[in-house]
Amino acid sequence: MSIRPDNLTLDKLLQGRLFRIPDYQRAYSWETKQRNDLFEDIKKLAKNPNNERHHFMSTVVCLQTKQKEEVGADEFGIFYIVDGQQRLTTLIILLKALAKALAKGDEIERKESSKLSELLVKENGRLILLQTNHDNKLLFRNYLTKGKIPIEEDLETSADKNIIRAFNECEKFVNEWNRNPNLNLISLLKLVKNRLDFIFYVLDDEGAVHTTFEVLNSRGLEVDWLDKCKSILMGIACEKLADASQEHIEQIHECWSKIYKTIGLKKIEGQEILRFAAALEDSSATRKISTAEKAMEFFREKCQNNAEYTIDVSQKFLDIAKELRKLVTDRRLKAVSKISHARLLAIAIKLNRVLNESEKQKVLNEWEKVTFRIFGLHRKDGRTKVGEYVRLARYIFQANANTLFDEINQKVANLGKEYPSSEIGKKIRETNCYEGWEDELIYFLYCYEEFLTKEYGGSISNELWVQVWNSSSTKTIEHIHPQTINDAWRGKLGIKKDYIGRQTQRLGNLIILPPSVNSIAGNKSFQDKKEIYKKHRGLKILEEVIALDDWDDKTLSEREDRLITWAQNEWA
């Protein structure tokens, strides 16, 4: 093993090297806050008249490969970045933004732009200074080679949208710098190239890379716990499986590549994957979900005792990541999946190895029903039934062939024994069912729409409800009696302002409209509102309101009673 720490400016770090980020590393994940912090550090340097002052950026750890690329008479080594890729990626984006801005300047600036372009892109795009990983590698390459920035709305994944925001924010920073009469682009380029410092570690074997990563990130630096655990597992595998087969290491690499791609599709917390995995495995942690640190130590110990378990653990993380992604991206379930231990139980059901798919779906339906009854209708907070959910999740996950479907389903149903449906009315009648309960209300009314569709025929307008799920609740929840009173509504719910305000937030006064239609309805008269509602009869929920002659305290209470009676049966 060779460790050669060097103190290098950004300019020296980038010379003679081509950087690659392997797929088993996390995708680019810096967000606006981190980028703004970097920009502020650069601004502070500019305000300091002492050109000798430098700013320490971070440690960069790389695995040096035996590969080399030749460009003319120049030779470039290939380095895999293991730590420090977030800052380095951002700074390379910033250099491209500078190259684009300098290209519009005078002769000196255009020359600097040309030199930057040669640093970033070599041989007409055959080689680029930094090759990122996962699905956004093409976006990054197109930006370095052509300066193209797609429209964010055209992109599907959060990882893609984030890197596009990085392009735009770096270009905005450069343009704002250029508009300052006391600054210029050449001064910014000199500062970025020559006064930002890195500690650069070069290692020549993969096991050393992961050990070094763990040591460097054990002092409270902001690194995701899942990344730390990955480094530990790969370090153990490289050390203890080195004599076995490269196939083991490649399997782990493949797992982690898929994990990071899964996380990158939507924003999923890595530490939740780690904590859930430990909660389902560690029988000693019976009362709550382990902390990320304890979860990491649990897997470290297991893998130290049996290095081949590193493959199983990595696969388990991937399985949890996939199911968690499905769960948190299901907008319909947003009101049900808010509670972490409820998410854990759903994941355990999905990963159970005994139940068939039909049985799993029935248990998940029971999970959905009981969870919404407890946390939605009875309005209990996230401290409720943690131990019961965690223990049941572990029981279901570890169930063997002797465990019956009926037994599992009944145990899930029993979670809600203390919160019967008969008590729902006491919790939601004449209470504020709007403020702080928006997600729950939309879910409640969707379920009611499902009921009405089954009862009276027809089908749910999936297209309309997708619009509802993807819009702000303020644009889709309609107050039949408006919150702002005018002459058309005066006296309908009484005369006292505070009393009227409370009545308008009651369950009976709230319905769903397609996005932004509620602003059209506004505080129009009830008859005018009905005409608007008639244009959206794809929603069965509107029909019972359209059928009424007037809207007042009596009709509001009657509708609320009807909804509560239905809810008591629905969530029984």
C-alpha positions as CSV (number, residue, x, y, z in Angstrom):
1,M,0.0,0.0,0.0
2,S,1.2,3.5,-0.8
3,I,-0.1,6.7,0.7
4,R,1.3,10.0,-0.6
5,P,-0.5,13.0,0.8
6,D,0.2,16.2,-1.2
7,N,-0.9,19.8,-0.6
8,L,-2.1,21.0,-4.0
9,T,-3.9,23.9,-5.5
10,L,-6.8,23.1,-7.8
11,D,-4.7,24.0,-10.8
12,K,-1.9,21.6,-9.8
13,L,-4.4,18.9,-8.8
14,L,-6.0,18.9,-12.3
15,Q,-2.8,18.8,-14.3
16,G,-1.8,15.5,-16.0
17,R,-4.8,13.6,-14.5
18,L,-8.1,12.4,-15.7
19,F,-10.7,11.7,-13.0
20,R,-13.4,9.1,-12.9
21,I,-16.1,8.5,-10.3
22,P,-16.9,4.7,-10.2
23,D,-20.6,3.6,-10.3
24,Y,-20.4,2.2,-6.8
25,Q,-20.0,5.7,-5.4
26,R,-22.9,8.1,-4.7
27,A,-24.0,10.3,-7.5
28,Y,-23.5,14.1,-7.3
29,S,-25.5,15.2,-4.3
30,W,-24.4,18.7,-3.4
31,E,-27.4,21.0,-3.3
32,T,-27.9,24.7,-3.5
33,K,-26.9,25.3,0.2
34,Q,-23.5,23.6,-0.3
35,R,-22.8,25.4,-3.6
36,N,-23.7,28.8,-2.0
37,D,-21.3,28.1,0.9
38,L,-18.6,27.4,-1.7
39,F,-19.4,30.7,-3.5
40,E,-19.2,32.6,-0.2
41,D,-15.8,31.1,0.5
42,I,-14.6,32.3,-2.8
43,K,-16.0,35.8,-2.2
44,K,-14.3,36.0,1.1
45,L,-11.0,35.2,-0.5
46,A,-11.5,38.0,-3.0
47,K,-12.1,40.5,-0.3
48,N,-8.7,39.6,1.3
49,P,-6.0,41.8,-0.2
50,N,-3.3,39.3,0.8
51,N,-2.8,37.1,-2.3
52,E,-0.9,34.6,-0.1
53,R,-4.0,33.6,1.7
54,H,-5.4,30.3,0.6
55,H,-8.7,28.5,1.4
56,F,-8.5,24.8,2.3
57,M,-11.2,23.0,0.4
58,S,-11.1,19.3,1.4
59,T,-9.3,16.0,1.2
60,V,-9.4,14.2,-2.1
61,V,-8.7,10.4,-2.0
62,C,-8.1,8.6,-5.3
63,L,-7.2,5.1,-6.4
64,Q,-4.5,5.4,-9.0
65,T,-5.1,2.9,-11.9
66,K,-2.5,1.5,-14.3
67,Q,-4.4,3.1,-17.2
68,K,-3.0,6.0,-19.0
69,E,-4.3,8.1,-21.9
70,E,-2.1,9.9,-24.5
71,V,-3.0,13.2,-26.1
72,G,-0.3,14.2,-28.5
73,A,2.9,14.2,-26.5
74,D,1.1,14.5,-23.2
75,E,0.3,11.5,-20.9
76,F,-2.6,11.5,-18.4
77,G,-3.0,9.1,-15.5
78,I,-6.5,7.8,-14.7
79,F,-7.6,8.3,-11.1
80,Y,-10.8,6.9,-9.5
81,I,-12.2,9.4,-6.9
82,V,-13.2,7.8,-3.7
83,D,-13.6,10.9,-1.5
84,G,-13.9,14.6,-2.4
85,Q,-16.0,14.2,-5.5
86,Q,-18.7,16.7,-4.5
87,R,-16.4,19.7,-4.3
88,L,-14.3,18.6,-7.2
89,T,-17.3,18.1,-9.4
90,T,-18.7,21.5,-8.4
91,L,-15.4,23.3,-9.1
92,I,-15.1,21.7,-12.5
93,I,-18.6,22.9,-13.3
94,L,-17.5,26.3,-12.2
95,L,-14.5,26.2,-14.5
96,K,-16.8,25.4,-17.4
97,A,-19.1,28.3,-16.5
98,L,-16.0,30.5,-16.4
99,A,-14.9,29.2,-19.8
100,K,-18.3,30.0,-21.3
101,A,-18.2,33.6,-19.9
102,L,-14.6,34.3,-20.8
103,A,-15.3,33.2,-24.4
104,K,-17.5,36.3,-24.8
105,G,-14.7,38.7,-23.6
106,D,-11.6,40.4,-25.0
107,E,-8.6,38.7,-26.6
108,I,-7.0,37.9,-23.2
109,E,-10.2,36.4,-21.8
110,R,-10.8,34.4,-25.0
111,K,-7.3,32.9,-24.7
112,E,-8.0,31.9,-21.1
113,S,-11.3,30.4,-22.2
114,S,-9.5,28.3,-24.8
115,K,-6.9,27.1,-22.2
116,L,-9.7,26.1,-19.8
117,S,-11.6,24.3,-22.6
118,E,-8.4,22.3,-23.4
119,L,-8.1,21.4,-19.7
120,L,-11.8,20.2,-19.5
121,V,-12.1,18.5,-22.8
122,K,-9.4,16.7,-24.8
123,E,-9.2,15.5,-28.4
124,N,-12.6,16.9,-29.6
125,G,-14.5,15.3,-26.7
126,R,-12.9,11.8,-26.7
127,L,-11.7,12.5,-23.2
128,I,-13.0,14.8,-20.5
129,L,-11.3,15.9,-17.3
130,L,-14.0,14.3,-15.0
131,Q,-16.3,11.5,-15.9
132,T,-19.2,11.3,-13.5
133,N,-21.3,8.2,-12.7
134,H,-24.8,6.9,-13.0
135,D,-27.5,8.3,-15.4
136,N,-26.4,11.9,-15.4
137,K,-23.0,11.2,-16.9
138,L,-24.3,12.2,-20.3
139,L,-25.7,15.5,-19.0
140,F,-22.3,16.3,-17.5
141,R,-20.4,15.3,-20.6
142,N,-22.7,17.4,-22.8
143,Y,-22.2,20.4,-20.5
144,L,-18.3,20.1,-20.5
145,T,-18.1,19.5,-24.3
146,K,-20.9,21.7,-25.6
147,G,-22.0,23.9,-22.7
148,K,-25.6,22.7,-23.1
149,I,-28.1,23.0,-20.2
150,P,-31.4,21.1,-20.6
151,I,-34.6,22.6,-19.2
152,E,-35.1,21.2,-15.6
153,E,-38.8,20.5,-16.2
154,D,-37.9,18.0,-19.0
155,L,-35.9,15.8,-16.6
156,E,-37.3,13.0,-14.5
157,T,-34.9,12.2,-11.7
158,S,-33.9,14.4,-8.7
159,A,-30.2,13.6,-9.5
160,D,-30.5,15.0,-13.0
161,K,-32.4,18.1,-11.8
162,N,-29.8,18.7,-9.1
163,I,-26.9,18.7,-11.5
164,I,-28.7,21.0,-13.9
165,R,-29.3,23.4,-11.0
166,A,-25.5,23.2,-10.3
167,F,-24.8,24.2,-13.9
168,N,-27.2,27.2,-13.7
169,E,-26.1,28.3,-10.2
170,C,-22.4,28.2,-11.2
171,E,-23.2,30.3,-14.3
172,K,-25.2,32.7,-12.3
173,F,-22.4,33.1,-9.8
174,V,-19.9,33.8,-12.6
175,N,-22.2,36.3,-14.3
176,E,-22.9,38.2,-11.1
177,W,-19.1,38.3,-10.4
178,N,-18.6,39.8,-13.9
179,R,-21.2,42.5,-13.3
180,N,-19.4,43.7,-10.2
181,P,-17.3,46.8,-11.3
182,N,-14.6,46.0,-8.8
183,L,-14.1,42.4,-10.0
184,N,-13.4,40.6,-13.3
185,L,-13.4,37.1,-14.7
186,I,-9.6,36.8,-14.9
187,S,-9.4,37.5,-11.1
188,L,-12.0,34.9,-10.4
189,L,-10.2,32.3,-12.6
190,K,-6.8,33.1,-10.8
191,L,-8.5,32.7,-7.4
192,V,-10.1,29.4,-8.2
193,K,-7.1,27.9,-9.9
194,N,-4.4,29.1,-7.4
195,R,-5.9,29.8,-4.0
196,L,-8.1,26.8,-3.4
197,D,-6.1,24.0,-1.7
198,F,-6.6,20.3,-1.4
199,I,-4.9,17.5,0.5
200,F,-4.5,14.8,-2.2
201,Y,-4.1,11.2,-1.2
202,V,-3.1,8.7,-3.9
203,L,-3.5,5.0,-3.1
204,D,-2.6,2.0,-5.1
205,D,-4.9,-0.7,-3.8
206,E,-8.7,-0.7,-3.2
207,G,-8.6,-2.0,0.4
208,A,-6.5,1.0,1.4
209,V,-8.9,3.4,-0.3
210,H,-11.8,2.3,1.8
211,T,-9.8,2.2,5.1
212,T,-8.5,5.7,4.4
213,F,-12.0,7.0,3.6
214,E,-13.3,5.7,6.9
215,V,-10.4,7.3,8.9
216,L,-10.8,10.6,7.1
217,N,-14.5,10.7,7.7
218,S,-14.7,9.6,11.3
219,R,-14.3,13.1,12.8
220,G,-17.8,14.5,12.4
221,L,-17.6,15.5,8.8
222,E,-20.9,15.5,7.0
223,V,-20.8,12.2,5.2
224,D,-23.9,10.0,4.8
225,W,-23.9,7.0,7.1
226,L,-24.7,4.7,4.3
227,D,-21.6,5.9,2.5
228,K,-19.5,5.2,5.6
229,C,-21.0,1.7,5.9
230,K,-20.3,1.0,2.3
231,S,-16.7,2.0,2.8
232,I,-16.4,-0.3,5.8
233,L,-18.0,-3.3,4.0
234,M,-15.8,-2.8,0.9
235,G,-12.7,-2.4,3.1
236,I,-13.5,-5.7,4.8
237,A,-14.2,-7.4,1.5
238,C,-11.0,-6.2,-0.1
239,E,-9.0,-7.3,3.0
240,K,-10.5,-10.7,3.8
241,L,-11.7,-11.8,0.4
242,A,-8.7,-10.7,-1.6
243,D,-7.5,-14.3,-2.0
244,A,-10.9,-15.7,-2.9
245,S,-12.1,-14.2,-6.1
246,Q,-12.4,-10.8,-7.8
247,E,-16.0,-11.9,-8.5
248,H,-17.0,-11.1,-4.8
249,I,-15.7,-7.6,-5.1
250,E,-17.4,-7.1,-8.5
251,Q,-20.7,-8.3,-7.0
252,I,-20.4,-5.7,-4.2
253,H,-19.5,-3.0,-6.7
254,E,-22.6,-3.9,-8.8
255,C,-24.9,-3.8,-5.8
256,W,-23.7,-0.4,-4.7
257,S,-23.9,1.0,-8.2
258,K,-27.6,-0.1,-8.3
259,I,-28.2,1.3,-4.8
260,Y,-26.9,4.8,-5.7
261,K,-28.9,4.7,-9.0
262,T,-32.0,3.9,-7.0
263,I,-31.3,6.6,-4.5
264,G,-30.6,9.1,-7.3
265,L,-34.0,8.5,-9.0
266,K,-35.7,10.2,-6.1
267,K,-34.4,11.8,-2.9
268,I,-34.1,8.9,-0.4
269,E,-32.1,9.2,2.7
270,G,-29.2,6.8,2.7
271,Q,-29.2,6.5,6.5
272,E,-32.9,5.3,6.5
273,I,-31.8,2.3,4.3
274,L,-29.1,1.5,6.8
275,R,-31.3,1.9,9.9
276,F,-34.1,-0.2,8.4
277,A,-31.7,-3.0,7.4
278,A,-30.4,-3.1,11.0
279,A,-33.9,-2.9,12.5
280,L,-35.0,-5.9,10.5
281,E,-31.9,-8.0,11.3
282,D,-30.8,-7.0,14.9
283,S,-33.0,-8.8,17.4
284,S,-31.4,-7.0,20.3
285,A,-32.8,-3.6,19.3
286,T,-36.4,-4.4,20.1
287,R,-38.0,-1.1,21.1
288,K,-37.0,1.3,18.3
289,I,-35.2,1.7,15.0
290,S,-31.4,1.8,15.6
291,T,-29.5,5.0,15.1
292,A,-27.4,5.1,11.9
293,E,-24.2,4.8,13.9
294,K,-25.3,1.7,15.8
295,A,-26.6,0.2,12.6
296,M,-23.3,0.7,10.9
297,E,-21.4,-0.9,13.9
298,F,-23.9,-3.9,13.8
299,F,-23.0,-4.6,10.2
300,R,-19.3,-4.0,10.7
301,E,-19.3,-6.7,13.4
302,K,-21.3,-9.2,11.4
303,C,-19.1,-8.8,8.3
304,Q,-15.8,-8.9,10.3
305,N,-16.9,-12.3,11.6
306,N,-17.9,-13.5,8.1
307,A,-16.5,-11.4,5.2
308,E,-18.8,-13.1,2.6
309,Y,-21.7,-11.6,4.4
310,T,-20.7,-8.3,2.8
311,I,-22.4,-9.4,-0.4
312,D,-25.6,-10.3,1.4
313,V,-25.7,-7.0,3.3
314,S,-25.1,-5.0,0.2
315,Q,-28.0,-6.9,-1.5
316,K,-30.2,-6.3,1.5
317,F,-29.5,-2.6,1.3
318,L,-30.4,-2.7,-2.4
319,D,-33.7,-4.6,-1.8
320,I,-34.7,-2.0,0.9
321,A,-33.7,0.9,-1.3
322,K,-35.9,-0.3,-4.2
323,E,-39.0,-0.9,-2.0
324,L,-38.4,2.4,-0.1
325,R,-38.3,4.2,-3.4
326,K,-41.6,2.7,-4.5
327,L,-43.2,3.6,-1.2
328,V,-42.0,7.2,-0.9
329,T,-42.8,8.0,-4.5
330,D,-46.3,6.8,-4.3
331,R,-48.1,10.1,-3.8
332,R,-51.4,8.5,-2.9
333,L,-49.7,7.0,0.2
334,K,-48.1,10.3,1.3
335,A,-50.4,10.6,4.3
336,V,-49.8,7.0,5.3
337,S,-46.1,6.7,4.8
338,K,-45.0,9.8,6.8
339,I,-44.1,7.8,9.9
340,S,-40.8,6.1,9.8
341,H,-41.8,3.0,11.7
342,A,-44.8,2.7,9.5
343,R,-42.5,2.7,6.5
344,L,-40.4,0.1,8.1
345,L,-43.3,-2.3,8.5
346,A,-44.4,-1.8,4.9
347,I,-40.9,-2.6,3.7
348,A,-40.8,-5.8,5.9
349,I,-44.1,-6.9,4.4
350,K,-42.8,-6.3,0.8
351,L,-39.6,-8.3,1.6
352,N,-41.3,-11.2,3.4
353,R,-40.2,-14.5,1.8
354,V,-43.2,-16.6,2.9
355,L,-46.2,-14.8,1.6
356,N,-47.2,-14.9,-2.1
357,E,-47.9,-11.6,-3.9
358,S,-51.6,-11.7,-3.4
359,E,-51.2,-12.3,0.3
360,K,-48.6,-9.5,0.6
361,Q,-51.1,-7.1,-1.0
362,K,-53.8,-8.0,1.5
363,V,-51.4,-7.5,4.4
364,L,-50.3,-4.1,2.9
365,N,-54.0,-3.1,2.6
366,E,-54.4,-3.9,6.3
367,W,-51.2,-1.9,7.1
368,E,-52.5,1.0,5.1
369,K,-55.9,0.9,6.8
370,V,-54.6,0.6,10.4
371,T,-51.8,3.1,9.9
372,F,-54.1,5.8,8.6
373,R,-56.6,5.1,11.4
374,I,-53.9,5.6,14.0
375,F,-51.9,8.5,12.7
376,G,-54.4,10.1,10.3
377,L,-57.8,9.8,11.8
378,H,-56.8,9.5,15.5
379,R,-54.1,12.1,14.9
380,K,-51.4,10.3,16.9
381,D,-47.8,11.6,16.5
382,G,-44.6,9.7,15.5
383,R,-43.9,8.6,19.0
384,T,-46.9,6.3,19.0
385,K,-46.4,2.5,18.9
386,V,-42.8,2.6,17.8
387,G,-41.9,-0.6,19.6
388,E,-44.9,-2.5,18.3
389,Y,-44.3,-1.6,14.7
390,V,-40.6,-2.3,14.9
391,R,-41.1,-5.7,16.5
392,L,-43.8,-6.7,14.1
393,A,-41.7,-5.6,11.1
394,R,-38.8,-7.8,12.3
395,Y,-41.2,-10.7,12.9
396,I,-42.7,-10.5,9.4
397,F,-39.3,-10.0,7.8
398,Q,-37.8,-13.0,9.5
399,A,-40.9,-15.2,9.2
400,N,-40.3,-18.8,8.3
401,A,-42.4,-21.3,6.3
402,N,-44.5,-22.2,9.4
403,T,-45.8,-18.6,9.7
404,L,-49.4,-18.3,8.2
405,F,-50.9,-15.5,6.3
406,D,-53.9,-15.2,8.7
407,E,-51.5,-14.9,11.6
408,I,-49.5,-12.1,10.0
409,N,-52.6,-10.2,8.8
410,Q,-54.2,-10.4,12.3
411,K,-51.0,-9.1,14.0
412,V,-51.1,-6.1,11.6
413,A,-54.8,-5.5,12.3
414,N,-54.1,-5.7,16.1
415,L,-51.9,-2.6,16.0
416,G,-55.0,-0.5,15.8
417,K,-56.9,-2.1,18.7
418,E,-56.5,0.9,21.0
419,Y,-57.7,3.2,18.2
420,P,-61.1,1.9,17.1
421,S,-63.0,3.3,14.1
422,S,-66.0,4.0,16.4
423,E,-63.9,6.8,18.0
424,I,-63.1,8.5,14.7
425,G,-66.0,11.0,15.1
426,K,-64.7,12.3,18.3
427,K,-61.4,13.1,16.6
428,I,-62.5,14.8,13.4
429,R,-66.0,16.1,13.9
430,E,-66.2,19.9,14.3
431,T,-62.4,20.2,14.2
432,N,-59.9,21.8,11.8
433,C,-59.4,19.2,9.1
434,Y,-57.5,21.6,6.8
435,E,-54.5,23.3,8.4
436,G,-51.8,20.7,9.2
437,W,-54.0,17.9,7.9
438,E,-53.8,18.6,4.2
439,D,-52.2,15.4,3.1
440,E,-54.5,13.3,5.3
441,L,-57.5,15.2,3.9
442,I,-56.6,14.5,0.3
443,Y,-56.0,10.9,1.0
444,F,-59.4,10.7,2.9
445,L,-61.3,12.3,0.1
446,Y,-59.5,10.1,-2.5
447,C,-60.7,7.0,-0.6
448,Y,-64.2,8.5,-0.5
449,E,-64.1,9.0,-4.3
450,E,-63.1,5.3,-4.7
451,F,-66.1,4.3,-2.5
452,L,-68.5,6.5,-4.5
453,T,-67.2,5.1,-7.8
454,K,-67.7,1.5,-6.7
455,E,-71.1,2.4,-5.2
456,Y,-72.6,4.3,-8.2
457,G,-70.5,3.0,-11.1
458,G,-67.9,4.6,-13.4
459,S,-64.2,4.8,-12.9
460,I,-61.8,7.1,-11.1
461,S,-60.1,9.7,-13.2
462,N,-56.5,8.7,-12.7
463,E,-55.2,11.5,-14.8
464,L,-57.1,14.1,-12.6
465,W,-55.9,12.5,-9.4
466,V,-52.3,12.4,-10.6
467,Q,-52.6,16.2,-11.0
468,V,-54.0,16.5,-7.5
469,W,-51.2,14.4,-6.0
470,N,-48.5,16.4,-7.8
471,S,-50.0,19.8,-6.9
472,S,-49.9,21.9,-3.8
473,S,-52.8,21.2,-1.5
474,T,-53.7,24.9,-1.5
475,K,-54.4,24.6,-5.2
476,T,-56.6,21.5,-4.9
477,I,-58.5,21.7,-1.6
478,E,-61.7,23.7,-2.0
479,H,-63.6,25.4,0.8
480,I,-67.3,25.2,-0.2
481,H,-68.1,28.1,2.1
482,P,-65.2,30.4,1.3
483,Q,-62.7,31.6,4.0
484,T,-63.2,35.2,2.8
485,I,-66.8,36.2,3.3
486,N,-68.8,38.5,1.0
487,D,-72.5,39.5,0.7
488,A,-73.4,36.2,-1.1
489,W,-72.3,34.2,2.0
490,R,-73.1,36.5,4.8
491,G,-75.0,34.7,7.6
492,K,-74.8,31.3,6.1
493,L,-72.6,30.0,8.9
494,G,-73.5,32.5,11.6
495,I,-72.3,36.0,12.2
496,K,-69.3,35.8,14.5
497,K,-66.0,35.9,12.5
498,D,-64.1,33.4,14.7
499,Y,-66.9,30.9,14.6
500,I,-67.3,31.2,10.8
501,G,-63.5,30.7,10.5
502,R,-63.7,27.5,12.5
503,Q,-66.7,26.2,10.5
504,T,-65.0,26.7,7.1
505,Q,-62.1,24.4,8.1
506,R,-64.5,21.5,9.1
507,L,-64.4,18.2,7.2
508,G,-67.9,18.8,5.8
509,N,-66.9,22.1,4.1
510,L,-63.9,20.7,2.2
511,I,-63.8,19.0,-1.2
512,I,-61.2,18.4,-3.9
513,L,-61.1,20.2,-7.3
514,P,-58.6,19.9,-10.1
515,P,-55.5,22.1,-9.6
516,S,-56.2,25.9,-9.4
517,V,-59.9,25.5,-10.1
518,N,-60.5,26.4,-6.4
519,S,-59.0,29.9,-7.1
520,I,-61.6,30.3,-9.9
521,A,-64.4,29.3,-7.5
522,G,-63.0,31.6,-4.8
523,N,-65.8,33.3,-2.8
524,K,-68.4,33.2,-5.6
525,S,-72.0,32.4,-4.5
526,F,-73.0,28.8,-4.0
527,Q,-75.0,28.8,-7.2
528,D,-72.0,30.1,-9.2
529,K,-69.7,27.5,-7.5
530,K,-72.1,24.7,-8.5
531,E,-71.8,25.8,-12.1
532,I,-68.0,25.5,-11.8
533,Y,-68.3,22.1,-10.1
534,K,-70.6,20.8,-12.9
535,K,-67.7,21.3,-15.4
536,H,-65.7,18.7,-13.4
537,R,-68.2,15.9,-12.9
538,G,-65.4,13.4,-13.4
539,L,-65.2,13.8,-9.6
540,K,-68.0,11.9,-8.0
541,I,-67.3,13.7,-4.8
542,L,-68.8,16.9,-6.3
543,E,-72.2,15.3,-7.2
544,E,-73.6,15.3,-3.7
545,V,-72.8,19.1,-3.3
546,I,-74.2,19.9,-6.8
547,A,-77.5,18.3,-5.8
548,L,-78.0,20.7,-2.9
549,D,-80.1,23.9,-3.2
550,D,-78.1,25.9,-0.7
551,W,-75.0,25.6,1.6
552,D,-75.3,26.5,5.2
553,D,-74.6,25.2,8.7
554,K,-77.2,22.5,8.4
555,T,-76.0,21.1,5.1
556,L,-72.3,21.3,6.2
557,S,-73.0,19.3,9.3
558,E,-75.1,16.7,7.4
559,R,-72.3,16.2,4.9
560,E,-69.8,15.9,7.8
561,D,-71.9,13.3,9.5
562,R,-72.2,11.3,6.3
563,L,-68.4,11.4,5.8
564,I,-67.8,10.3,9.4
565,T,-70.3,7.4,9.2
566,W,-68.6,6.2,6.0
567,A,-65.1,6.6,7.5
568,Q,-66.1,4.5,10.5
569,N,-67.0,1.6,8.2
570,E,-64.1,2.2,5.8
571,W,-61.4,2.0,8.5
572,A,-63.1,-0.5,10.7
